[in-house]
């Protein structure tokens, strides 16, 4: 395992723990969506890096990459809907 892989795994584990903590304790939806979006960006960048320099591009790279892109898009859509519900002024208070 390379240093880049180790760092990526640690970051993704921390995002997963943060997501689970927010989900269990009932954190704000905004924090939940932002954590999920950042996790999906991290996963996507790590997959692209490994596919470009280590693994090569194949079916087993495209499927998780599609998952990362879909997760990111759903998170952004969720944030957009939350912004519409709360209004722009209220939405930006916590950020």
C-alpha positions in Angstrom: 0.0 0.0 0.0 1.4 3.3 -1.0 1.4 6.5 1.1 -1.3 8.0 -1.1 -3.5 4.9 -0.6 -3.0 5.0 3.2 -3.9 8.7 3.4 -7.0 8.2 1.2 -8.1 5.3 3.4 -7.7 7.3 6.6 -9.6 10.3 5.2 -12.4 8.1 3.9 -12.7 6.3 7.2 -12.9 9.6 9.0 -15.6 10.8 6.7 -17.5 7.6 7.2 -17.2 7.9 11.0 -18.4 11.6 10.8 -21.3 10.6 8.6 -22.4 7.8 10.9 -22.0 10.1 14.0 -24.2 12.7 12.3 -26.8 10.1 11.2 -27.0 8.5 14.7 -27.1 11.7 16.8 -29.5 13.4 14.3 -27.2 16.2 13.1 -28.3 18.8 10.7 -29.1 17.7 7.1 -26.7 20.3 5.8 -23.8 18.7 7.7 -24.9 15.3 6.5 -25.0 16.4 2.9 -21.7 18.2 3.0 -20.0 15.3 4.6 -21.4 12.9 2.0 -20.3 15.3 -0.8 -16.8 15.6 0.5 -16.6 11.8 0.9 -17.7 11.3 -2.7 -15.1 13.8 -4.0 -12.4 12.1 -2.0 -13.4 8.7 -3.3 -13.6 10.0 -6.9 -10.2 11.6 -6.7 -8.6 8.5 -5.2 -10.2 6.3 -7.9 -9.0 8.5 -10.7 -5.5 8.7 -9.2 -5.2 4.9 -8.9 -6.8 4.2 -12.2 -4.4 6.6 -13.9 -1.2 5.4 -12.2 -1.7 2.0 -10.7 -4.7 -0.1 -11.7 -5.6 1.0 -15.2 -9.1 1.8 -16.4 -11.5 -1.2 -16.4 -15.1 -2.1 -15.3 -14.0 -2.3 -11.6 -12.9 1.3 -11.7 -15.9 2.7 -13.6 -18.5 1.2 -11.2 -17.2 2.8 -8.0 -16.5 6.0 -9.9 -20.1 6.1 -11.1 -21.2 5.6 -7.5 -19.0 8.5 -6.3 -20.4 10.8 -9.0 -24.0 9.8 -8.2 -23.4 10.3 -4.5 -22.0 13.7 -5.1 -24.8 14.7 -7.4 -27.4 13.5 -4.9 -25.7 15.4 -2.1 -25.6 18.6 -4.2 -29.3 18.1 -5.1 -30.1 17.6 -1.4 -28.3 20.8 -0.5 -30.1 22.7 -3.2 -33.5 21.5 -2.0 -32.6 22.3 1.6 -31.5 25.8 0.4 -34.9 26.2 -1.3 -36.8 25.1 1.8 -34.8 27.3 4.2 -34.2 30.3 2.0 -30.8 31.7 1.1 -30.3 33.8 4.3 -31.1 31.0 6.7 -29.2 28.4 4.7 -25.9 30.3 4.9 -26.0 30.9 8.7 -24.4 27.6 9.6 -21.9 27.6 6.7 
